[in-house]
Amino acid sequence: MRNNSLTTESFTEWTESDPELACALAAVAELPAMTDIVSDFLVTIEDPDWTAKSVAQVISRDPVVAASILKAANSAYYSFQRQISNLEGAIAVLGLSTIKSLVLAAGVKSMNKRFGLIEKLLLEDAIGCALCAREIARKTRCYDPEEAFLGGLLRHIGKIAMNNLDTEKYSQLVQDVYNGEGDLATLERQHFPYSHAAIGAALLHHWNLSPQLVACVLYHNIPAPPEKIGEQARILTNLVNLGGLFCTRLGFGQRTPMPELQPAASPCAATLDLEQEDSDDILEKIPEAFRQACESFMGHH
């Protein structure tokens, strides 16, 4: 029986039959690499014999990433009783999957060639959605919370990629959307030969991240064809889309919040069995976690 979830092979096959994906994959080669330490980190943790020491050695080569991880590890969000003073300690206490989330969050920020308002909003959107998706996964117990965090963090990585490939075009696109000149999908195709979902998925494929994450990023805006995406990727996509609704409600990465939006009333919430009580708890708890995360990764409130 053929596995119906997205695999590395199937992604490569799609690029042969889908000009948009092929174009996106070619564009990825022009992007500034995620800092070398992120690539090296991902290679190091593939080794089944990795140790806290070997992982710490890789991370410590980038003082900015190392500092943001220690700052995040000591934030009230993780609420440990004692101060964590070194990377080995952070890895031992937080566990590898949380460290992976933190390293990738630092890596996403490092992709930006410049850091103005657009970059700030894109990074806030990524951090906000990551935190919300992780919290929803914890509440519903339907998915690994750290993988949900990565899904939220990376769902709009394609927008960050577009902005770095052509800042002028991307600024114009943002302006056009803001002025109500059309929907995002249509306007993206006027400015770029691919959607943010296509280049985002191509980028994650290029980084060898899991097929579930690639599928989630590719299909976070449109319903996935059943034959192209497995059950796990479908759950992850619902988690991430619901995380995005919480972001919109709270105004993370947006110009203004939308207090009238009710994430718990959405089809994604129904699919994931998220109760109203859990939704209220997330809305109450996440803003402080978001403030701390922004401080750790961007040095501001």
C-alpha positions in Angstrom: 0.0 0.0 0.0 1.4 3.4 -1.0 2.0 5.8 1.8 -0.3 8.8 1.3 1.7 11.4 3.2 4.2 13.8 1.7 7.7 12.4 1.4 11.0 13.9 0.2 10.6 11.9 -3.1 7.1 13.0 -3.7 8.0 16.7 -3.1 10.8 16.4 -5.7 8.3 14.7 -8.1 5.8 17.5 -7.6 8.4 20.1 -8.6 8.7 18.3 -12.0 5.0 18.6 -12.7 4.3 22.0 -10.9 6.1 25.0 -12.4 5.4 27.1 -9.3 7.1 24.7 -6.9 10.0 24.2 -9.3 10.4 28.0 -9.5 10.2 28.3 -5.7 12.9 25.5 -5.2 15.2 27.4 -7.7 14.7 30.7 -5.8 15.6 29.0 -2.4 19.2 28.7 -3.7 19.5 32.5 -3.8 18.4 33.0 -0.2 20.9 33.7 2.6 21.5 30.4 4.4 20.1 30.2 7.8 23.1 30.8 10.0 25.7 28.0 9.7 25.1 27.1 13.3 21.4 26.2 12.5 22.4 23.9 9.7 25.2 22.3 11.8 22.8 21.9 14.7 20.3 20.1 12.5 23.1 17.8 11.3 24.4 17.2 14.8 21.0 16.1 16.3 20.6 13.6 13.4 23.4 11.6 15.0 21.9 9.1 17.3 25.0 9.5 19.6 24.5 13.2 20.1 25.3 14.5 23.6 24.4 17.7 25.4 28.0 18.6 25.1 28.3 18.1 21.3 25.0 20.1 20.8 26.2 22.9 23.2 29.5 23.2 21.3 27.7 23.8 18.0 25.3 26.4 19.5 28.0 28.2 21.4 29.7 29.1 18.1 27.0 31.8 17.6 27.0 34.0 20.8 23.7 35.7 19.7 21.8 32.4 19.3 23.4 31.0 22.5 22.4 34.1 24.5 18.8 34.1 23.2 18.4 30.4 24.1 19.7 30.9 27.7 17.5 33.9 28.0 14.5 32.0 26.8 15.4 29.0 29.1 15.4 31.3 32.1 12.2 33.0 31.3 9.1 32.6 33.5 7.5 30.6 30.7 9.6 27.5 31.6 9.5 28.5 35.3 12.5 26.5 36.6 13.4 27.0 40.2 17.1 27.6 39.6 19.0 29.7 37.2 20.3 27.9 34.1 23.8 29.3 33.5 25.1 27.3 30.5 23.9 25.6 27.3 24.6 22.1 28.5 22.3 22.8 31.5 19.6 24.3 29.2 19.7 21.2 26.9 19.5 18.8 29.9 16.6 20.7 31.5 14.6 21.7 28.4 15.2 18.6 26.3 16.2 18.4 22.7 12.9 19.2 21.0 12.5 22.5 22.9 16.1 23.4 22.1 15.4 22.7 18.5 12.4 25.1 18.6 14.6 27.8 20.2 17.5 27.3 17.7 15.2 27.5 14.7 13.4 30.6 16.2 16.8 32.3 16.4 17.7 31.1 12.9 14.5 32.5 11.5 15.4 35.9 12.8 19.0 35.6 11.5 17.6 35.2 7.9 16.7 38.8 7.7 19.2 41.0 5.9 17.7 44.1 7.5 15.3 44.6 10.4 12.6 47.2 9.9 8.8 47.2 10.6 7.9 44.5 8.1 10.6 42.2 9.4 9.5 42.9 13.0 5.9 42.1 12.2 6.8 38.9 10.3 8.9 37.7 13.2 6.2 38.5 15.8 3.7 36.6 13.7 6.1 33.6 13.6 6.7 33.6 17.4 3.1 34.3 18.2 1.7 31.5 16.0 4.4 29.1 17.4 3.4 29.8 21.0 -0.3 29.5 20.2 0.1 26.2 18.2 2.2 24.7 21.0 -0.4 25.6 23.7 -3.3 24.2 21.6 -1.3 21.0 21.1 -0.8 20.8 24.9 -4.5 21.4 25.6 -5.9 19.0 23.0 -3.1 16.4 23.3 -3.4 15.6 19.6 0.2 16.4 18.6 3.8 16.8 19.8 3.8 20.4 21.2 7.3 21.2 20.0 6.6 20.0 16.5 3.4 22.2 16.6 5.7 25.1 17.8 7.8 24.6 14.7 4.8 24.4 12.4 3.6 27.8 13.8 7.1 29.3 13.7 7.6 28.3 10.0 4.1 28.6 8.5 4.9 32.0 7.0 8.7 31.5 6.5 7.9 31.9 2.8 6.9 35.6 3.5 10.3 36.1 5.2 12.0 34.4 2.2 10.1 36.7 -0.3 11.0 39.8 1.7 14.7 38.8 1.6 14.7 37.9 -2.1 13.1 41.2 -3.2 12.4 43.7 -0.4 11.0 46.3 -2.7 8.5 44.0 -4.3 7.5 42.5 -1.0 7.0 46.0 0.6 4.7 46.8 -2.4 2.8 43.6 -1.9 2.2 44.4 1.8 1.1 47.9 0.8 -1.3 46.5 -1.8 -2.9 44.1 0.7 -3.2 46.8 3.2 -4.9 49.1 0.7 -7.4 46.3 -0.1 -6.4 46.0 -3.7 -7.1 42.2 -3.8 -6.6 39.0 -1.8 -3.1 37.9 -0.7 -3.0 34.9 -3.1 -3.8 37.0 -6.2 -1.5 39.8 -5.2 1.4 37.5 -4.5 1.2 36.1 -8.0 1.3 39.6 -9.4 4.6 40.3 -7.6 6.2 36.9 -7.5 6.2 33.7 -9.6 5.2 31.6 -6.5 3.1 31.9 -3.4 4.6 32.3 0.1 3.3 28.7 0.8 5.2 27.3 -2.2 8.5 28.9 -1.4 8.1 28.2 2.3 7.6 24.5 1.6 10.6 24.5 -0.8 12.8 26.1 1.9 11.8 23.5 4.5 12.4 20.7 2.0 15.8 22.2 1.3 16.6 22.2 5.1 15.5 18.5 5.3 12.8 19.2 7.9 10.0 16.7 8.4 7.5 15.9 5.6 4.7 16.9 8.0 6.2 20.4 8.4 6.7 20.7 4.6 3.1 19.7 3.9 1.7 21.9 6.7 3.5 25.0 5.2 2.4 24.1 1.7 -1.2 23.7 2.6 -1.8 26.1 5.5 -3.9 28.4 3.2 -5.8 25.9 1.0 -7.4 22.5 1.8 -4.9 19.8 1.0 -5.8 17.1 -1.6 -6.5 14.0 0.5 -4.0 11.9 -1.5 -1.2 14.3 -1.0 -1.1 14.7 2.8 -1.2 12.2 5.6 -3.3 12.3 8.8 -0.5 13.7 11.0 0.2 16.5 8.6 -3.5 17.3 8.5 -3.7 17.6 12.3 -0.6 19.8 12.3 -2.0 22.0 9.6 -5.2 22.5 11.7 -3.2 23.3 14.8 -1.1 25.9 12.9 -4.2 27.5 11.2 -5.9 27.7 14.6 -2.7 29.2 16.1 -2.9 31.8 13.3 -6.5 32.7 14.3 -5.3 33.3 17.9 -2.5 35.5 16.6 -5.0 37.6 14.6 -7.3 37.9 17.6 -4.5 39.0 19.8 -2.8 41.2 17.2 0.6 39.4 17.1 2.4 40.4 13.9 -0.7 42.6 12.9 -1.2 46.3 12.9 -4.2 45.9 15.3 -5.8 43.1 17.2 -9.3 41.7 16.3 -11.1 41.2 19.6 -14.3 40.2 17.9 -12.7 37.1 16.3 -13.6 33.8 18.1 -11.0 31.1 17.5 -13.0 28.5 19.5 -15.9 28.9 17.0 -13.7 28.0 14.0 -13.9 24.7 12.1 -10.2 24.0 13.1 -11.2 24.2 16.8 -14.1 21.8 16.2 -11.8 19.3 14.4 -9.2 19.4 17.2 -11.9 19.4 20.0 -10.6 22.6 21.5 -13.0 23.7 24.3 -14.1 27.3 24.8 -12.6 27.1 28.3 -9.2 26.1 26.8 -9.4 28.9 24.3 -10.1 31.4 27.0 -7.1 30.1 29.0 -4.8 30.5 25.9 -6.0 34.0 25.3 -5.2 34.9 28.9 -1.9 33.1 29.1 -0.2 33.7 25.8 0.3 37.5 25.7 2.8 37.3 28.6 4.6 34.3 27.0 4.7 36.3 23.7 6.2 39.3 25.5 8.9 37.2 27.0 9.7 35.4 23.7 10.0 38.7 21.8 12.3 40.0 24.5 14.5 36.8 24.2 14.7 36.9 20.4 14.3 40.5 19.5 15.4 42.3 22.6 12.2 44.3 22.9 8.8 44.2 24.5 
